[in-house]
Amino acid sequence: MDKEDKKDKSEFMKWLTEDDAPEIGIASKEPLPDYLRGVKTEFNKIEWPSKEQVQNEFTTVVIIVAIISAIVYFIDIGLDKIVDTIKGI
């Protein structure tokens, strides 16, 4: 190995062992009370949906799931009848 190869390998190893952990949380060895204060601060920034919005979205999801379930059910029945006809049952 010549000098330049050793230098490249040394720089690569240095890069490989660098601490690229984000500067938040336990990964950066931040004290736990500071981390929890940060979590509380971020948690307070969350914009929670209203009760009406949650109810409307829940109702929409239930209706869509019911419609898709009905479509799949009728497709299944239709394909079952086609297969039974082909088999001659």
Backbone as a printed PyTorch tensor [residue, N CA C, xyz], in Angstrom:
tensor([[[  0.8360,  -1.1770,   0.0000],
         [  0.0000,   0.0000,   0.0000],
         [  0.8860,   1.2490,   0.0000]],

        [[  0.6050,   2.1490,  -0.8790],
         [  1.4070,   3.3670,  -0.8830],
         [  0.7900,   4.4110,   0.0480]],

        [[  1.4810,   5.5430,   0.1740],
         [  1.0830,   6.5890,   1.1110],
         [ -0.3250,   7.1170,   0.8340]],

        [[ -0.6690,   7.3030,  -0.4440],
         [ -1.9630,   7.8790,  -0.8010],
         [ -3.1080,   6.9240,  -0.4510]],

        [[ -2.9120,   5.6180,  -0.6540],
         [ -3.9400,   4.6410,  -0.2930],
         [ -4.1940,   4.6600,   1.2050]],

        [[ -3.1180,   4.7640,   1.9820],
         [ -3.2720,   4.8170,   3.4310],
         [ -4.0180,   6.0740,   3.8470]],

        [[ -3.7210,   7.1930,   3.1770],
         [ -4.3900,   8.4470,   3.4830],
         [ -5.8800,   8.3440,   3.1540]],

        [[ -6.2100,   7.7890,   1.9740],
         [ -7.6110,   7.6240,   1.5800],
         [ -8.3390,   6.7300,   2.5690]],

        [[ -7.6900,   5.6390,   2.9670],
         [ -8.3130,   4.7150,   3.9130],
         [ -8.5170,   5.4030,   5.2570]],

        [[ -7.5310,   6.1940,   5.6750],
         [ -7.6250,   6.9040,   6.9440],
         [ -8.7810,   7.8940,   6.9220]],

        [[ -8.9210,   8.6450,   5.8340],
         [-10.0140,   9.6070,   5.7150],
         [-11.3690,   8.9080,   5.6700]],

        [[-11.4140,   7.7690,   4.9870],
         [-12.6540,   7.0090,   4.9250],
         [-13.0400,   6.5130,   6.3150]],

        [[-12.0960,   5.9910,   7.0710],
         [-12.3780,   5.4920,   8.4120],
         [-12.8170,   6.6450,   9.3290]],

        [[-12.2080,   7.7910,   9.1640],
         [-12.5850,   8.9580,   9.9570],
         [-14.0300,   9.3450,   9.6370]],

        [[-14.3600,   9.3650,   8.3520],
         [-15.7260,   9.6940,   7.9310],
         [-16.7130,   8.6580,   8.4540]],

        [[-16.3070,   7.3900,   8.4110],
         [-17.1850,   6.2980,   8.8060],
         [-17.5160,   6.3520,  10.2920]],

        [[-16.5870,   6.8280,  11.0900],
         [-16.8020,   6.8320,  12.5320],
         [-17.3380,   8.1500,  13.0590]],

        [[-17.5860,   9.1230,  12.1820],
         [-18.1370,  10.3910,  12.6370],
         [-19.5270,  10.1710,  13.2110]],

        [[-19.8580,  10.9760,  14.2020],
         [-21.1710,  10.8970,  14.8230],
         [-22.1400,  11.7780,  14.0460]],

        [[-22.9870,  11.1410,  13.2230],
         [-23.9620,  11.8780,  12.4300],
         [-25.3430,  11.8470,  13.0740]],

        [[-25.3850,  11.5250,  14.3750],
         [-26.6740,  11.4490,  15.0500],
         [-27.3280,  12.8240,  15.0570]],

        [[-28.6420,  12.8550,  14.9090],
         [-29.3230,  14.1450,  14.9670],
         [-29.1190,  14.7700,  16.3420]],

        [[-29.1840,  16.0660,  16.3790],
         [-28.9300,  16.7770,  17.6270],
         [-30.1760,  16.8530,  18.4970]],

        [[-30.9480,  15.7790,  18.5280],
         [-32.1080,  15.7190,  19.3980],
         [-32.1280,  14.3630,  20.0590]],

        [[-32.7840,  14.2860,  21.1530],
         [-33.0500,  13.0160,  21.7810],
         [-31.8430,  12.3440,  22.3950]],

        [[-32.0350,  11.1220,  22.7640],
         [-31.0410,  10.3470,  23.4790],
         [-29.8590,  10.0070,  22.5800]],

        [[-30.0700,   9.9300,  21.2710],
         [-28.9870,   9.5730,  20.3510],
         [-27.8420,  10.5790,  20.4270]],

        [[-28.1320,  11.8210,  20.7530],
         [-27.0840,  12.8300,  20.8430],
         [-26.5700,  12.9670,  22.2740]],

        [[-27.0000,  12.0590,  23.1240],
         [-26.5860,  12.0530,  24.5250],
         [-27.0470,  13.3180,  25.2430]],

        [[-28.1790,  13.8560,  24.7940],
         [-28.7850,  15.0050,  25.4440],
         [-29.3900,  14.5330,  26.7650]],

        [[-29.2370,  15.3080,  27.8160],
         [-29.8240,  14.8870,  29.1020],
         [-31.3250,  14.6480,  28.9700]],

        [[-31.8190,  13.6150,  29.6340],
         [-33.2250,  13.2110,  29.5190],
         [-34.1980,  14.3440,  29.8530]],

        [[-33.9850,  15.1310,  30.9120],
         [-34.9400,  16.2200,  31.1760],
         [-35.0210,  17.2320,  30.0270]],

        [[-33.8800,  17.5370,  29.3870],
         [-33.8910,  18.4610,  28.2490],
         [-34.6590,  17.8500,  27.0790]],

        [[-34.4530,  16.5660,  26.8590],
         [-35.1470,  15.8680,  25.7770],
         [-36.6570,  15.9040,  26.0090]],

        [[-37.0700,  15.6060,  27.2480],
         [-38.5060,  15.5880,  27.5510],
         [-39.1160,  16.9780,  27.4520]],

        [[-38.3630,  18.0160,  27.8220],
         [-38.8540,  19.3880,  27.6510],
         [-39.0770,  19.6850,  26.1640]],

        [[-38.1440,  19.2140,  25.3360],
         [-38.2830,  19.4070,  23.8910],
         [-39.4910,  18.6690,  23.3360]],

        [[-39.7120,  17.4510,  23.8440],
         [-40.8830,  16.6790,  23.4060],
         [-42.1590,  17.4220,  23.7760]],

        [[-42.2070,  17.9500,  25.0040],
         [-43.4050,  18.6770,  25.4450],
         [-43.6320,  19.9170,  24.5800]],

        [[-42.5490,  20.6200,  24.2660],
         [-42.6620,  21.8130,  23.4230],
         [-43.2190,  21.4480,  22.0500]],

        [[-42.6830,  20.4010,  21.4320],
         [-43.1650,  19.9720,  20.1130],
         [-44.5990,  19.4640,  20.1870]],

        [[-44.9250,  18.7580,  21.2830],
         [-46.2720,  18.2250,  21.4590],
         [-47.2940,  19.3560,  21.5260]],

        [[-46.9100,  20.4730,  22.1440],
         [-47.8200,  21.6170,  22.2450],
         [-48.0300,  22.3120,  20.9030]],

        [[-47.1560,  22.0640,  19.9310],
         [-47.2920,  22.6710,  18.6080],
         [-48.2870,  21.9180,  17.7230]],

        [[-48.6840,  20.7310,  18.1420],
         [-49.5920,  19.9180,  17.3340],
         [-50.9570,  20.5980,  17.2630]],

        [[-51.5030,  20.6770,  16.0590],
         [-52.8300,  21.2460,  15.8760],
         [-53.8170,  20.0840,  15.7950]],

        [[-54.5440,  19.8570,  16.8770],
         [-55.4520,  18.7260,  16.9670],
         [-56.7360,  19.0190,  16.1930]],

        [[-57.3130,  18.0030,  15.5430],
         [-58.5750,  18.2190,  14.8130],
         [-59.7260,  18.4090,  15.7980]],

        [[-60.7490,  19.0870,  15.3150],
         [-61.9280,  19.2950,  16.1590],
         [-62.7390,  17.9980,  16.2320]],

        [[-63.6390,  17.9600,  17.1930],
         [-64.4950,  16.7770,  17.3600],
         [-65.3420,  16.5460,  16.1020]],

        [[-65.8610,  17.6330,  15.5290],
         [-66.6730,  17.5250,  14.3050],
         [-65.8640,  16.9480,  13.1520]],

        [[-64.6250,  17.4150,  13.0130],
         [-63.7790,  16.9430,  11.9230],
         [-63.4930,  15.4440,  12.0710]],

        [[-63.2140,  15.0010,  13.2900],
         [-62.9510,  13.5820,  13.5290],
         [-64.1940,  12.7600,  13.2080]],

        [[-65.3650,  13.2330,  13.6410],
         [-66.6080,  12.5050,  13.3720],
         [-66.8780,  12.4190,  11.8740]],

        [[-66.6900,  13.5230,  11.1560],
         [-66.9330,  13.5370,   9.7090],
         [-65.9820,  12.5890,   8.9830]],

        [[-64.7080,  12.6320,   9.3510],
         [-63.7430,  11.7650,   8.6850],
         [-63.9870,  10.2950,   9.0160]],

        [[-64.3710,  10.0040,  10.2510],
         [-64.6930,   8.6330,  10.6410],
         [-65.8730,   8.1190,   9.8310]],

        [[-66.9120,   8.9350,   9.7280],
         [-68.1020,   8.5470,   8.9650],
         [-67.7390,   8.3110,   7.4980]],

        [[-66.9220,   9.1780,   6.9370],
         [-66.5060,   9.0320,   5.5400],
         [-65.7510,   7.7250,   5.3370]],

        [[-64.8380,   7.4160,   6.2460],
         [-64.0550,   6.1780,   6.1220],
         [-64.9600,   4.9540,   6.2200]],

        [[-65.9020,   4.9560,   7.1570],
         [-66.8090,   3.8140,   7.3170],
         [-67.6480,   3.6210,   6.0520]],

        [[-68.1470,   4.7050,   5.4820],
         [-68.9600,   4.6070,   4.2590],
         [-68.1270,   4.0700,   3.0970]],

        [[-66.9160,   4.5880,   2.9330],
         [-66.0560,   4.1330,   1.8290],
         [-65.7140,   2.6510,   1.9920]],

        [[-65.4000,   2.2320,   3.2200],
         [-65.0770,   0.8160,   3.4590],
         [-66.2900,  -0.0550,   3.1590]],

        [[-67.4840,   0.3940,   3.5480],
         [-68.7040,  -0.3810,   3.2780],
         [-68.9420,  -0.5050,   1.7730]],

        [[-68.7430,   0.5800,   1.0330],
         [-68.9470,   0.5410,  -0.4240],
         [-67.9410,  -0.4030,  -1.0860]],

        [[-66.6820,  -0.2840,  -0.7210],
         [-65.6560,  -1.1490,  -1.3230],
         [-65.9000,  -2.6080,  -0.9520]],

        [[-66.3190,  -2.8490,   0.3040],
         [-66.6230,  -4.2240,   0.7270],
         [-67.7700,  -4.8060,  -0.0890]],

        [[-68.8050,  -4.0080,  -0.3390],
         [-69.9380,  -4.4740,  -1.1350],
         [-69.5080,  -4.7800,  -2.5650]],

        [[-68.6770,  -3.9090,  -3.1330],
         [-68.1860,  -4.1360,  -4.5020],
         [-67.4000,  -5.4390,  -4.5700]],

        [[-66.4910,  -5.6470,  -3.6250],
         [-65.6880,  -6.8840,  -3.6170],
         [-66.5910,  -8.0930,  -3.4150]],

        [[-67.5880,  -7.9740,  -2.5520],
         [-68.5180,  -9.0800,  -2.2980],
         [-69.2550,  -9.4750,  -3.5750]],

        [[-69.7860,  -8.4810,  -4.2980],
         [-70.5340,  -8.7980,  -5.5110],
         [-69.6280,  -9.3210,  -6.6280]],

        [[-68.4250,  -8.8200,  -6.7060],
         [-67.4690,  -9.3620,  -7.6840],
         [-67.1730, -10.8170,  -7.3450]],

        [[-66.9980, -11.1170,  -6.0550],
         [-66.7220, -12.4920,  -5.6250],
         [-67.8800, -13.4170,  -5.9740]],

        [[-69.0950, -12.9750,  -5.7100],
         [-70.2650, -13.7970,  -6.0470],
         [-70.3350, -14.0200,  -7.5580]],

        [[-70.1080, -12.9550,  -8.3340],
         [-70.1600, -13.0800,  -9.7970],
         [-69.0910, -14.0400, -10.3040]],

        [[-67.8710, -13.9070,  -9.8070],
         [-66.8120, -14.8180, -10.2460],
         [-67.0950, -16.2520,  -9.8180]],

        [[-67.6920, -16.4410,  -8.6330],
         [-68.0450, -17.7840,  -8.1630],
         [-69.0720, -18.4190,  -9.0840]],

        [[-70.0580, -17.6290,  -9.5370],
         [-71.0720, -18.1650, -10.4570],
         [-70.4350, -18.4900, -11.8200]],

        [[-69.5140, -17.6640, -12.2630],
         [-68.8280, -17.9380, -13.5410],
         [-68.0300, -19.2300, -13.4500]],

        [[-67.3080, -19.4110, -12.3470],
         [-66.5120, -20.6280, -12.1670],
         [-67.4190, -21.8450, -12.0710]],

        [[-68.5590, -21.7220, -11.3420],
         [-69.5000, -22.8430, -11.2330],
         [-70.0720, -23.1900, -12.6030]],

        [[-70.3480, -22.1860, -13.4420],
         [-70.8760, -22.4370, -14.7900],
         [-69.8360, -23.1550, -15.6360]],

        [[-68.5990, -22.7110, -15.5530],
         [-67.5320, -23.3560, -16.3200],
         [-67.3470, -24.8010, -15.8850]],

        [[-67.4050, -25.0480, -14.5670],
         [-67.2250, -26.4050, -14.0450],
         [-68.4410, -27.2790, -14.3580]],

        [[-69.5910, -26.6640, -14.5880],
         [-70.7970, -27.4060, -14.8900],
         [-71.5790, -27.8300, -13.6640]],

        [[-71.4220, -27.0910, -12.5870],
         [-72.1370, -27.4480, -11.3460],
         [-73.5230, -26.8410, -11.3510]]])
